[in-house]
Amino acid sequence: MYPALTVLQALGSDAQPVLWVGGEGGMEADLVKRANIPFETVPAAGVHGVGLTHIPGNLWKLFRGWLASRRILRSFKPDVLLFTGGYVAVPMALAGIRYPSLLYVPDIEPGLALKVLARYSDTIALTAEESHTFFHHKKTVVTGYPTRPDLGYWDRKSGRKALNLDPDQKTLLVFGGSKGARSINQAILAVLPDLLKQMQVIHITGNLDWEMVKGETQALAPDISMNYHPYPYLHEEMGAAFAAADLAVSRAGASVLGELPRFGLPAILVPYPYAWRYQKVNADYLITKNAAVLLENEMLSAKLLPLILDLFQNSSRLAEMKQAMFSLAKPDAAQKIAEVLREMAASQKHSTGGAA
């Protein structure tokens, strides 16, 4: 959802009026409403990979979602549709087949829902050239991954100051996404004293593990505890953490394809084992560019500490990774997607004689 919010920011006044359609009970409702964007829901459910007993009910939800989507489209009369993935977009894509639509694909390899949506989309925006292979017969444009504009407000000096970090010390950033990553959190806690003797650590734990992390860190020796900077979550200051760090340890969700390059931040990527295919492909993309290294989830306990220490001790390799990561940055991705939407909306208005 963050790419879509970022694109709406890039559109500015051109995005008025706008309507966000999400799934019933989805996590995006609060964030979208906080951004003062009108929000409606439609029923939706996946049918791939679910048990046979759930398929009839999920198909019924999709049908209801299609009916709800038709009602919304008749009422709102959009000029263009923007899809950013997920099965919740499928009923809207089916109902809105006569409207021009743009699909943004965040991961290198699209999931099943995105492959379905691609069939009904006029244009497909891609994070990287490597995704072309999945859309042979569709109009595509490579835009990059849209990153929040507030990330760009930070540099190394201001980031370290905001997070009360030593301006001259080596800095490791550890994060696992908005919900955190328990296996990464546990692996970091197991080697934390060894790390803190040589560097400062920004650790974004996620809310689920926050109490566990607080309890574990109370046992840290006073002389090294000052080097540990844990947070359950960062929003406005996430850019400060990226800018302040010399190396990251993280999952390989789609956001790393935009956020890490924007700051030229080398990374140890640990793909989520239950979304291995897509996160592994994302990780491989950065690894083949010499911007990151791979660490499999089951090897965290054995290899995390030596890998971190080896990279920090090999300053020339870390510098090469940093440059390679920075070369992949596309800070104008949101503006590129916004421009495509403007062109599609203008064409729609022209073809309908100015009607919405």
Residue, then its C-alpha position, 0 to 999 in steps of 0.5 A: m500500500y505504501p507505493a500507492l500512497t507515494v504515487l498519490q503524493a506525487l500526483g498532488s492536486d492531479a489526484q483529486p478526486v481520488l477513491w481508495v478501494g481496499g478489502e474488508g478488514g484490511m490493514e490499510a484502512d486506518l493508514v489511508k484514512r489518516a492520509n485523508i483519502p476517501f476509502e471504501t471496501v469490497p469483499a475479496a478472497g484468494v482461491h489459489g492455495v486454499g483448502l477445497t472447503h474454502i473455495p466455494g465461500n471464497l468464490w462467492k466473496l469474489f462475486r460479491g466483490w465484483l458486484a460491489s466494485r461495479r457499484i463503486l465504479r458507477s458512482f465514482k466514474p474514474d478516469v483511470l484505475l491504479f492496481t498495486g496487487g493482491y487478490v482484493a484488486v481482482p474483483m475491481a479489475l474484472a468490473g473495471i475492464r472498460y476503464p484504462s488501468l495501470l498495474y504496478v508490480p513491486d517484486i521482481e517476480p509477480g505473484l499469482a494475483l498480479k499475473v491475473l491482474a496483468r491480463y486486465s491492465d493496459t500498462i504495467a509499471l515494473t520495479a526493474e528490467e528483470s521483470h519484463t520476462f514475466f509480461h511478454h505481450k503487455k505494454t510495460v514501463v520500468t519506473g523503479y520502486p516508489t519510496r516515500p518522499d520523507l525518506g529523502y529528508w535525511d543524510r548520514k549526519s542528521g540521521r545519526k543525530a536524530l537517533n542519538l548515535d555516535p557520528d563516527q562509529k560503525t553502524l548496523l541496521v536490523f529490521g524485518g519489515s513492519k511486523g518484524a522478523r522473529s528469527i532475525n530478532q532472536a539471532i541478533l539477540a544471541v550475538l548482541p554482546d559481541l556486536l556491541k563491542q565493535m559497533q552500534v546497532i539500530h534494531i527495529t524489532g516489530n511490535l510483536d517481539w518488542e517486550m521480548v527484546k526489552g527483557e533480553t537487553q536489560a542484561l546488557a553490560p553498561d559499557i556496551s548497552m549505550n551502543y544498542h538502539p532498539y525500536p518497536y517501529l519507526h515511521e517518520e524516522m525510518g529514513a534516519a535509520f537508513a541514512a545512519a547505517d553502514l550495513a543492513v540485515s533485513r528480509a527481502g520484501a519488495s521495499v528493499l528494492g527501493e529503500l536500500p538503493r535510495f541510501g546506497l545501503p549494502a545489505i545481508l538479505v534473509p528471505y522469509p522462508y514462507a515467501w521464499r520464492y518471491q523474496k529470494v528472487n528479490a534478493d538475487y536481483l540485488i546480489t547479482k548486482n553486487a549490492a547485497v549478500l544472501l543468508e538463508n533463514e536456517m543459517l542465521s544462528a551459525k553465520l550471522l555474526p561472522l558474516i557481519l564482522d567479515l563485511f565490516q572488516n572488509s571496508s573495500r568490499l563494503a564500499e563496492m557494495k555501497q556504490a553498487m546499491f546506490s547505482l540501482a536507485k530510482p528516486d523519481a519512481a513515484q513521479k514516473i508512475a504518476e506521469v503515466l497515470r496522467e497520460m492515461a487519464a488525459s487519453q480517457k477524457h479525450s476519448t470520451g469528449g471530456a467526460a470522467 
